[in-house]
Amino acid sequence: MLKRTLALTVGLALSLSAVLAQAAEVLKVSAIPDEAPTELLRKFEPLGSYLQKQLNMKVEFVPVADYPAVVEALATNRLDLAWLGGFTFVQAQLKSDPKVIPLVQREQDAQFTSKFITADPNVKSLADLKGKTFAFGSVSSTSGSLMPRYFMLKDGIKPESYFSRVGYSGAHDATVAWVQAGKVDAGVLNASVWQKLVDAGKVDTNKVKVFATTPAYFDYNWTVRGTLDPALAAKIKKAFLDLDPANPEHKKILDLQAASRFIETSPDNYKGIEEAARAADLLK
């Protein structure tokens, strides 16, 4: 009986070791779906290839249905690395034990903003939108919902009573499409996606215009699960920090990430996001 128990114990230990070894061979990466799935994959592919070479391990992109799915997967160790907004980082940190760890952010994420847009030539400010229709992105989006809402509340504007109807498009590019098509009178999205769409000619700037910009706040980062091997986390961080815009191959990766370069970040940078989320009653 004792021999069988010992054999079973050894067998379970070996099985667990095999599972852990297998998990260590593949870095599972995802991102909040703040743009179309095809665009997220296009942006990630060169970065994934780069990480694969730098880490000497397979890197796999795992698409998700919505923002909460990324938070849940990272907090429950089903993902190793994820591109998060400030709010989803706060959610993941509160949900995980040990805490998820933010590694790097783009330089502009230390001074991020959201853009309010409209196709109505009579709209010059939020004061002109009273009683009209308005769109946020995803309810879990930092730049497409939380921070714009927070700044509006500070100005005495409660969206649900100020606008005749509030909608959630689900993604930044979808918000632009809604405004351009006249589905809503105005909307808000992150400044980076807005500029990318303008540069790509995917928005008619003769029709759709920016009429207001939020104050700056911290936003996106690359975060690892709290149970990830610290040595591997350090290698991932170094890989991001080593991306050099003077290197043509690195420049392609940085351009797709809308980044001039990556810099270190820390949990303290997102305390303001947590305060804003609590003020908006979005954290229980």
N, C-alpha and C positions, 0 to 999 in steps of 0.2 A: 504493500500500500504506500509506504514511504517512498519507495523507488518510483512508483507511478506518479506520485505527487511531485517529486523532484523533477521527473522527466517532463511533466506538464508545465511546471514553472519555467524550466529551461526552454521548453518549446515556445511558450508565450513570450519570454524575453527575446528569443531569437526572432520571432515574428514581429515583435515591436521594433527591434533593431532594424529589421529589413524594411519595415514601413517608413521609419525615420530616415533611413539611408536613401530610400526611393524619393521621399519628399525633398531631401536635400539636393537631389540631382536635378530637380526642376524648380525654377523660380516662377511661381504663379503670380502674375501681375494683372491688375485691372485699373479701371478709371471710372469716375462718376460719369454717367452718360449725359453730359451737358451739350453734346452735339450729336449729329446723326452717327449711327454705328459704323458706317463705312468711313466716315471722316476720322473717327477715333482710331480705327485700325490703320488707316493711311498714315496718321501722325505717329503711331507707335512702332510700326515695322522697322524703320531704320534705327530707332532707339533700342528696340529689342535685340536686333542683330549686334549692335555695339555692346550692350550689356552682356550678351552671350559670350562675346570674345573676351571682354574684360574680366568676367567672373569665371570663365571656363566651365560653364554649365548651361544646360538648356533653359531658355526663357520662353514662357508660354503666356500669351494674352488671353484672359478669361473675360468675355463680354458679360455684362449684367443687364437686367431689365430696367432697374431704376436706382436712385440714390441709396435708399435704405438697404438694398441688396449688397452694395459695396461695403457699407458700414458693418452689416451683420457678418459677411464673409471674412472681413479683416479681423473683427473682434473675436471670431470663433476659430481663427487659425486656418481657414480654408483658402486664404490668400496670403502671400508673403509681402507684397509691395503694392501700393495703390496710390493713384493720383487723386487727391481729395481737395475739396474746397475747404475754406476755414470752418464752416458750420459742420460739414460731414466729419472733419477731423475731430472737432469737439465732441460730436456724437459718438464717434468710435472710441475716443479716449475715455469717455464716461462709461461706455459699455464694456470695455475690455479690462482684463486682469491677468497678467501684468499689462500696464498701459501700452498702447501703441506708441511708436516713436517717430516724430517727424524728422526727416533727415535734411532735406534741402528744399528751397523754393527758388523760383525765378527772381531775378533782381527786382522786377517791377511788382512782385507780389507783396513787397514791403510797403508799397504805396499804390494799392489797387483802387480802381473806381468803377462805378456803374454809370451807364448812359441812359437817360430818358429820351425816348424817340417818339415821333409822331409823323403822320402824313397830312395832318390838318394845318394849313398855313395860318390859321387863326390862333393856334396854340403857341404861346410864347413862354409859358411857365406852368407850374402845377396849378396855379390859381385859375387858369383857363380851362382846366379839366374837370372842375366840379360838376357832378351829374353826368359825366361821360363814362365810356367804357375803358377798362385798363387791363393790361396783361403782365403778370410776372412770368418767370420761367418755371422751374420746378419749385415746389414748396420747400424742398431741402437745399436749394441753391443759395450760397452765400451772396453772390453778386447779382443773381437774378431774382432774389426774393428777400432774404433776411435783412441784409444791410440797407437796401433801398427802403424797405418797410420801416426799419429802425429810424432812419433819418426822417422819413415822413412823419412818424409818430412824434419825434422830437419837435417837429414843426407844427404839431397839432392836427395832423391829417391822419385819420383812421380810414384806411382804404375801403373797408366794407361799407362804411356809411358815407364816405366822401364821393366815391364813384357810383354810378348807377349799376355797374356790374364789374366784378373782378374775376378774371380767368387765369388759368395756369397752362401755359403752352407746353411745358415739359422740357424745353431746351432753348438756349439762347438764339440759335438760328431760326427756330420755329417762332419765337417772339417777333423777330424781324419780318418773317413771312406773314404773320397775322396782321401786323401794322401796315405793311405794304399792300396787302390785299383788302384792307379796310374792315377786317373782322373785328378790330378794336380801334379805339381812337388814339391810344398811346400804349407804350409798354416800356419795360426796362430790361437791360441785359448788361453783361460785363463788357468793359471797354476793349479788352483784347479781341474778343470775338467780333465785336462791331467793326473794329479796324481791319480785321482779317477779311470780313465780308466786303467791306468797302474796297480794299486793295484788290480783291479778286473779281470785282465788278458784279458781285451777287446781290447788290442792293442798289436801287435807283435813288441816288442822292439828290436828284432833282425833285423827287417826291417825298422821300423819307429823310427827316433831319433830326439831329440831336438838339434838344432845347434845354437840357439841364444835365449837370454832372454831380454825383455825390461827393462828399468829402472822402479822403483817402482812408483805407483800412488794410489790414493784412488779409491775404486770401490763400490761394492754392499752395499745396506742398506735396512732396512725395513722402509717404509714410510707410513704415514697416510694422508688421505685427510684433507685439511685445515679447513673444517667445522665439523670435528669430535669433539664430546664432549671432552674437555680437560681432564676431570676426567677419561674418558675411555681410552684416549691416554696414560695417566700416568699409568694406570693399565696394558696396553699392554706393555709399556716399562719395567715396573717392572717385568712382567712375563718373558720377555726375559733375563733381567739382573739377575734374580733369578735362571736361569738354571745353575746347578752346576755339573761339570764333575765328582765329587766324588760320586754323586748320580747315581746309575746304570740306572734308568729310564731316567734321564736327559741326561746321557751320550749317550744313544741310539739316542735321538733327536738331540743332538749336532753333533754326528758322521754323521747322515744323512744330516745335513746342512753343513758338512765339516767345523765345527767350533770347536775351543778349548773352546771358550766362546764368549759371546756378550758383547760389550762395547757401551757406548753412542757415538753419533755422532752429527754433526751440519751442517747446510747449507754451512758454510765457508769451510768445508773440500772439497767441490766440485767446488770451484771457478777455480781450475786448469783444471778440466774437461771442464768447460764452455769455458775457454780460448782456450783449444785444439780444441774444436768443432768449435769455431769461426775461428780459424786459418785454419781449414780444410774446411771452408765454409759450414758447416753442420747446422748452425743456421742462420736463416734469421732475 
